[in-house]
Amino acid sequence: MSAMHAAPLSPPPDPVLRLVPSGPEPPRPLRIAMLQRFLPSRSQGGVGHFTDQLADELSHRGHAVTMYALDPAPSGALYQVVQPGEHERVVSGRLGNIFGFGVWLARQDFSRFDVIHAMGDNHLLRTRTPVVRTLHGSALGEALHARRLVTKALFASIYPLELLGIARATRTASDSAASMRHFPLVHARTIFNGVADAFFEEGEAKSPDPSILFVGHRLHDRKRAYLLVDHFERIVRPAIPRAQLWLVFDNSVAAPGVRTFRDLPLAELAALYRRAWAFCLPSSYEGFGRPYAEAMASGTAVVATPNPGAEEILAGGDYGRIVSPDALGYSLVDLLRDTAARESLARLGRERACDFRWDGVARQYEELYAEAIAEKGTRSSTRRRDT
């Protein structure tokens, strides 16, 4: 789970895009079609939050963004949303939405756009408009680390569609180099996820009692909230009786010192990050791991277990602690007792979080759009000369 919708606060950029030297300058502003099945208006999924915030940032920078989605626009969105109409309803249910959305997109006309930015579901597109595809982790990675057999099968069935979507794209981006482990033959530009400006704000005092924050989806999934709860009850709470565990997710846990939160607005979630003494996400798999970046931007020390996203975002442990699952509770006790260590990690994390500011992320995507437009134009000119 990530933060709720918020309009970016970055200033308007210089009107001239920096382009690759060999390509023509694309129109300004760009007409951008974004493809993302779910949005924060109905879902807490991290990719939906990423897409919503990127679309707002690009709109703020002067581009005209149209989102193709199953969900309506979040409140205050700066972009337009196109949804299936009554007569073209996508098959209901999780499987129907996942596979039916791509079929619906294939029937749309994208000729009026300068570029298409797909977060997925572009595997059936046949269009002359250049396509930029962003990979948010890997369906194969999700399948390998899913706890339920049905979830493993679902993600395994999506992986071939990811490969086809990459093949159909003009340019490919990845939210981390770690996400490319399951795409060894694919060339992709690494562009980190952005973090909303609200997480960079200061002024919130740490909670009076030692506190640990977790932000995820459910108790039993690859983010392993159940592991953190177990270590908190067996190790942390007995060692530090006043310690608190704050869980932001969809379940409810009744245990001494444990509080649960659900559907927090952005400002409240950001405040919770800032008040926590430590943030812990003991996930078995993350392609990027937005909550790590949000915690670092908030000035809160991070504890993770080994996974590709944590290894990259925390630079192997330079910006946060990466510990084995067996040592999780003892590491948290040590960190809660060591003020100097927490403050050092918080300071380093804030420095690292500068790489996740939305203005820089959007600028990198503008450059990638320009490259895709230039390449598509070059291909079209070559085809015309050949005929």
C-alpha positions as CSV (number, residue, x, y, z in Angstrom):
1,M,0.0,0.0,0.0
2,S,1.1,3.5,-0.6
3,A,-0.1,7.0,0.0
4,M,-3.4,8.3,-1.1
5,H,-3.7,10.9,-3.9
6,A,-2.1,14.2,-3.7
7,A,-1.3,16.9,-6.3
8,P,2.5,17.4,-6.8
9,L,3.9,20.7,-5.7
10,S,6.9,21.0,-8.1
11,P,7.3,24.2,-10.1
12,P,6.6,24.3,-13.9
13,P,9.7,23.3,-15.9
14,D,11.5,25.1,-18.6
15,P,9.3,24.7,-21.7
16,V,12.1,23.1,-23.8
17,L,12.6,19.4,-23.3
18,R,16.1,17.9,-23.3
19,L,16.0,15.5,-26.2
20,V,18.4,12.9,-27.6
21,P,20.6,14.7,-30.2
22,S,19.5,12.6,-33.1
23,G,15.7,13.0,-32.7
24,P,13.3,15.8,-33.6
25,E,11.7,17.8,-30.7
26,P,8.3,16.4,-29.8
27,P,5.3,18.7,-29.5
28,R,4.9,20.7,-26.4
29,P,2.7,20.0,-24.5
30,L,2.6,16.3,-25.1
31,R,-0.7,14.4,-25.4
32,I,-0.1,11.4,-23.2
33,A,-2.4,8.3,-22.9
34,M,-1.7,6.3,-19.7
35,L,-2.9,2.7,-19.2
36,Q,-3.5,1.6,-15.7
37,R,-6.2,-0.8,-14.6
38,F,-6.8,0.4,-11.0
39,L,-6.5,3.8,-9.3
40,P,-6.4,5.1,-5.7
41,S,-10.1,6.0,-5.9
42,R,-10.9,2.3,-5.3
43,S,-7.5,0.5,-4.7
44,Q,-4.6,0.9,-2.4
45,G,-2.3,-0.9,-4.9
46,G,1.1,0.8,-5.2
47,V,1.2,0.9,-9.0
48,G,-2.1,2.8,-9.0
49,H,-0.7,5.4,-6.6
50,F,2.5,5.7,-8.7
51,T,0.4,6.2,-11.9
52,D,-1.9,8.7,-10.3
53,Q,0.9,10.8,-8.9
54,L,3.0,10.7,-12.1
55,A,-0.1,11.7,-14.2
56,D,-0.7,14.7,-11.8
57,E,3.0,15.7,-12.0
58,L,3.0,15.6,-15.8
59,S,-0.3,17.5,-15.9
60,H,1.2,20.1,-13.6
61,R,4.2,20.4,-16.0
62,G,1.9,21.3,-18.9
63,H,1.1,18.0,-20.5
64,A,-2.4,16.7,-21.4
65,V,-2.8,13.3,-19.7
66,T,-5.7,11.0,-20.3
67,M,-5.9,7.8,-18.2
68,Y,-7.5,4.6,-19.5
69,A,-8.6,2.7,-16.4
70,L,-11.4,0.7,-14.8
71,D,-11.6,3.0,-11.8
72,P,-12.8,6.6,-11.8
73,A,-10.4,9.5,-11.2
74,P,-9.4,10.2,-7.6
75,S,-10.7,13.4,-6.0
76,G,-8.7,16.4,-7.2
77,A,-7.0,14.6,-10.1
78,L,-5.5,16.9,-12.7
79,Y,-6.0,14.4,-15.6
80,Q,-9.0,12.9,-17.4
81,V,-10.1,9.3,-17.1
82,V,-11.6,7.1,-19.8
83,Q,-13.5,4.0,-18.6
84,P,-15.4,1.3,-20.4
85,G,-18.9,2.4,-21.2
86,E,-22.1,0.5,-20.5
87,H,-22.1,-1.2,-23.8
88,E,-18.4,-2.3,-23.5
89,R,-18.3,-3.6,-20.0
90,V,-15.2,-5.6,-19.1
91,V,-15.8,-9.1,-17.7
92,S,-16.2,-8.8,-13.9
93,G,-14.1,-10.5,-11.3
94,R,-10.4,-10.4,-10.7
95,L,-9.5,-12.6,-13.7
96,G,-12.0,-10.8,-15.9
97,N,-10.5,-7.4,-15.0
98,I,-6.9,-8.5,-15.5
99,F,-7.4,-10.1,-18.8
100,G,-10.4,-8.2,-20.1
101,F,-8.8,-4.8,-19.6
102,G,-6.2,-5.6,-22.2
103,V,-8.9,-6.7,-24.7
104,W,-10.8,-3.4,-24.1
105,L,-7.6,-1.4,-24.6
106,A,-6.9,-3.1,-27.9
107,R,-10.2,-1.7,-29.2
108,Q,-9.4,1.9,-28.4
109,D,-8.1,4.5,-30.9
110,F,-4.9,6.1,-29.6
111,S,-4.0,7.9,-32.9
112,R,-4.6,11.4,-31.3
113,F,-1.9,10.9,-28.7
114,D,1.8,11.7,-29.0
115,V,2.8,8.8,-26.7
116,I,1.2,5.9,-24.7
117,H,2.6,5.1,-21.3
118,A,1.5,1.6,-20.2
119,M,1.9,0.3,-16.7
120,G,0.8,-3.1,-18.1
121,D,-1.9,-4.5,-20.4
122,N,-0.4,-3.2,-23.7
123,H,0.2,-6.8,-24.9
124,L,-2.6,-6.7,-27.5
125,L,-2.1,-3.1,-28.7
126,R,-1.5,-2.5,-32.4
127,T,-0.9,1.2,-32.9
128,R,1.5,3.5,-34.6
129,T,1.6,5.7,-31.5
130,P,4.9,5.1,-29.7
131,V,4.5,3.1,-26.5
132,V,6.6,3.4,-23.3
133,R,6.2,0.5,-20.9
134,T,7.0,0.6,-17.2
135,L,7.8,-2.6,-15.4
136,H,6.8,-2.6,-11.7
137,G,8.6,-5.6,-10.5
138,S,7.9,-8.9,-12.2
139,A,4.8,-11.2,-12.3
140,L,7.3,-14.1,-12.2
141,G,8.9,-12.7,-9.0
142,E,5.4,-12.3,-7.5
143,A,4.6,-15.9,-8.5
144,L,7.7,-17.3,-6.9
145,H,7.1,-15.5,-3.6
146,A,3.3,-15.8,-3.4
147,R,2.0,-17.9,-0.4
148,R,-1.2,-19.3,-2.1
149,L,-1.2,-21.7,-5.0
150,V,-4.0,-19.8,-6.8
151,T,-2.0,-16.6,-6.5
152,K,1.1,-18.3,-7.9
153,A,-0.9,-19.6,-10.9
154,L,-2.4,-16.1,-11.5
155,F,0.9,-14.3,-11.6
156,A,2.6,-17.1,-13.6
157,S,-0.1,-16.6,-16.3
158,I,0.6,-12.9,-16.4
159,Y,4.3,-13.2,-17.0
160,P,4.1,-14.2,-20.7
161,L,1.8,-11.1,-21.2
162,E,4.6,-8.9,-19.7
163,L,7.1,-10.3,-22.2
164,L,4.6,-9.6,-25.0
165,G,4.0,-6.1,-23.7
166,I,7.7,-5.4,-23.7
167,A,8.1,-6.7,-27.2
168,R,5.2,-4.3,-28.3
169,A,6.8,-1.3,-26.6
170,T,9.0,1.3,-28.2
171,R,10.9,2.0,-25.0
172,T,10.9,0.1,-21.7
173,A,11.5,1.5,-18.2
174,S,11.8,-0.4,-14.9
175,D,11.2,0.9,-11.4
176,S,14.6,-0.6,-10.3
177,A,17.4,-2.7,-11.8
178,A,16.3,-5.4,-9.4
179,S,13.0,-5.7,-11.3
180,M,14.9,-6.8,-14.4
181,R,16.2,-10.0,-12.9
182,H,13.4,-11.9,-14.5
183,F,13.9,-10.1,-17.9
184,P,17.6,-10.9,-18.6
185,L,17.4,-10.1,-22.3
186,V,15.5,-6.9,-22.1
187,H,17.1,-3.5,-22.2
188,A,15.3,-1.1,-19.9
189,R,15.9,2.4,-18.4
190,T,15.8,2.4,-14.6
191,I,13.6,5.2,-13.3
192,F,12.8,5.0,-9.6
193,N,9.2,5.5,-8.3
194,G,8.4,9.0,-7.0
195,V,7.4,9.9,-3.5
196,A,4.8,12.5,-2.8
197,D,6.0,15.8,-1.4
198,A,3.9,15.3,1.8
199,F,6.5,12.7,2.9
200,F,9.3,15.2,2.7
201,E,7.6,17.6,5.1
202,E,9.1,18.1,8.6
203,G,7.8,19.2,12.0
204,E,6.2,16.0,13.3
205,A,7.6,14.9,16.7
206,K,8.4,11.2,17.3
207,S,5.9,9.3,19.4
208,P,6.5,9.3,23.2
209,D,6.7,5.5,23.3
210,P,9.0,3.5,21.0
211,S,7.0,2.7,17.8
212,I,7.4,0.5,14.7
213,L,5.4,1.2,11.5
214,F,4.4,-1.3,8.9
215,V,2.6,-0.4,5.6
216,G,1.2,-3.2,3.5
217,H,-1.9,-5.0,2.3
218,R,-2.8,-8.1,4.3
219,L,-1.5,-10.1,7.3
220,H,-0.6,-13.1,5.2
221,D,1.1,-12.3,2.0
222,R,4.6,-11.7,0.6
223,K,5.0,-8.5,2.7
224,R,4.9,-10.8,5.8
225,A,3.1,-8.7,8.4
226,Y,2.5,-11.9,10.3
227,L,6.3,-12.3,10.7
228,L,6.6,-8.8,12.2
229,V,3.7,-9.3,14.5
230,D,5.2,-12.6,15.7
231,H,8.6,-11.0,16.5
232,F,7.0,-8.0,18.1
233,E,4.9,-10.2,20.5
234,R,7.8,-12.7,21.3
235,I,10.8,-10.5,21.3
236,V,10.2,-6.7,21.1
237,R,7.4,-6.3,23.5
238,P,9.0,-8.4,26.3
239,A,12.2,-6.4,25.9
240,I,10.6,-3.0,25.6
241,P,7.1,-3.2,27.4
242,R,6.1,0.3,26.1
243,A,6.8,-0.5,22.5
244,Q,4.0,-0.1,19.9
245,L,3.4,-1.7,16.5
246,W,1.4,0.3,14.0
247,L,0.0,-1.7,11.1
248,V,-1.5,0.1,8.1
249,F,-3.3,-2.6,6.2
250,D,-6.7,-4.2,5.5
251,N,-6.8,-6.7,8.4
252,S,-7.2,-6.3,12.1
253,V,-4.9,-7.6,14.8
254,A,-5.8,-7.6,18.5
255,A,-2.7,-7.8,20.7
256,P,-1.0,-5.8,23.4
257,G,0.7,-2.7,21.9
258,V,-0.6,-3.3,18.4
259,R,-2.8,-0.7,16.6
260,T,-4.2,-1.1,13.1
261,F,-5.1,1.6,10.6
262,R,-7.0,1.4,7.3
263,D,-7.5,3.8,4.3
264,L,-5.5,6.7,5.7
265,P,-5.5,10.0,3.8
266,L,-2.1,11.0,2.5
267,A,-1.5,13.7,5.2
268,E,-2.3,11.2,8.1
269,L,-0.2,8.4,6.6
270,A,2.7,10.8,6.1
271,A,2.4,12.0,9.7
272,L,2.4,8.4,10.9
273,Y,5.6,7.8,9.0
274,R,7.2,10.8,10.7
275,R,6.1,9.9,14.2
276,A,7.3,6.3,14.1
277,W,10.7,5.5,15.6
278,A,11.4,2.8,12.9
279,F,9.7,1.5,9.8
280,C,9.8,-2.3,9.1
281,L,8.7,-4.1,5.9
282,P,9.9,-7.7,6.1
283,S,8.8,-8.5,2.6
284,S,10.1,-11.6,0.8
285,Y,9.8,-9.9,-2.6
286,E,9.7,-6.2,-3.7
287,G,10.6,-5.0,-7.2
288,F,11.0,-1.5,-5.8
289,G,9.3,-1.1,-2.4
290,R,7.6,2.3,-2.2
291,P,7.1,2.2,1.6
292,Y,10.9,2.1,2.1
293,A,11.3,5.2,0.0
294,E,8.4,6.9,1.8
295,A,9.9,6.1,5.2
296,M,13.3,7.5,4.2
297,A,11.7,10.7,2.9
298,S,9.9,11.0,6.2
299,G,13.1,10.8,8.2
300,T,12.4,7.4,9.8
301,A,14.9,4.5,10.1
302,V,14.2,1.5,7.9
303,V,14.5,-2.2,8.7
304,A,14.0,-4.8,6.0
305,T,14.6,-8.4,5.3
306,P,16.5,-9.4,2.1
307,N,14.6,-8.8,-1.1
308,P,15.6,-7.3,-4.5
309,G,13.9,-3.9,-3.9
310,A,15.3,-3.4,-0.4
311,E,18.8,-4.4,-1.5
312,E,18.7,-1.7,-4.2
313,I,16.8,1.1,-2.5
314,L,18.8,0.7,0.7
315,A,22.0,0.2,-1.3
316,G,22.8,-3.1,0.4
317,G,22.3,-1.7,3.9
318,D,23.9,1.8,3.5
319,Y,20.6,3.6,4.1
320,G,18.8,1.1,6.3
321,R,19.2,-2.2,8.0
322,I,18.7,-5.5,6.1
323,V,18.5,-8.4,8.4
324,S,17.6,-12.1,8.2
325,P,14.0,-13.0,9.2
326,D,15.3,-14.9,12.3
327,A,17.1,-11.7,13.5
328,L,14.2,-9.3,12.8
329,G,13.0,-8.9,16.4
330,Y,16.4,-8.5,17.9
331,S,17.5,-5.9,15.3
332,L,14.3,-3.9,16.1
333,V,15.0,-4.0,19.8
334,D,18.6,-2.8,19.2
335,L,17.5,0.0,16.9
336,L,14.7,1.2,19.3
337,R,17.3,1.4,22.1
338,D,19.9,3.2,20.0
339,T,19.0,6.8,19.4
340,A,22.2,7.7,17.6
341,A,21.8,4.8,15.2
342,R,18.2,5.8,14.4
343,E,19.1,9.4,13.8
344,S,22.0,8.4,11.6
345,L,19.8,6.2,9.4
346,A,17.1,8.9,9.3
347,R,19.7,11.4,8.1
348,L,21.1,9.1,5.4
349,G,17.6,8.0,4.3
350,R,16.6,11.6,3.7
351,E,19.7,12.1,1.5
352,R,18.8,9.0,-0.5
353,A,15.2,10.0,-0.8
354,C,16.2,13.0,-3.0
355,D,16.4,10.4,-5.8
356,F,12.6,9.8,-5.4
357,R,11.3,13.3,-5.8
358,W,8.6,13.6,-8.4
359,D,10.1,16.4,-10.4
360,G,13.2,14.4,-11.2
361,V,11.2,11.2,-11.9
362,A,8.9,13.1,-14.3
363,R,11.8,14.7,-16.1
364,Q,13.3,11.3,-16.8
365,Y,10.0,10.1,-18.2
366,E,9.8,13.2,-20.4
367,E,13.2,12.3,-21.9
368,L,12.1,8.7,-22.4
369,Y,8.9,9.9,-24.2
370,A,11.1,12.1,-26.4
371,E,13.3,9.1,-27.3
372,A,10.3,6.9,-28.1
373,I,8.7,9.6,-30.3
374,A,11.9,10.2,-32.1
375,E,12.5,6.5,-32.7
376,K,8.9,5.9,-34.0
377,G,9.3,8.9,-36.3
378,T,12.6,7.5,-37.7
379,R,11.0,4.1,-38.3
380,S,8.0,5.7,-40.1
381,S,10.4,7.8,-42.4
382,T,12.4,4.7,-43.2
383,R,9.3,2.7,-44.1
384,R,8.1,5.5,-46.4
385,R,11.4,5.6,-48.2
386,D,11.4,1.9,-48.6
387,T,8.0,1.9,-50.3
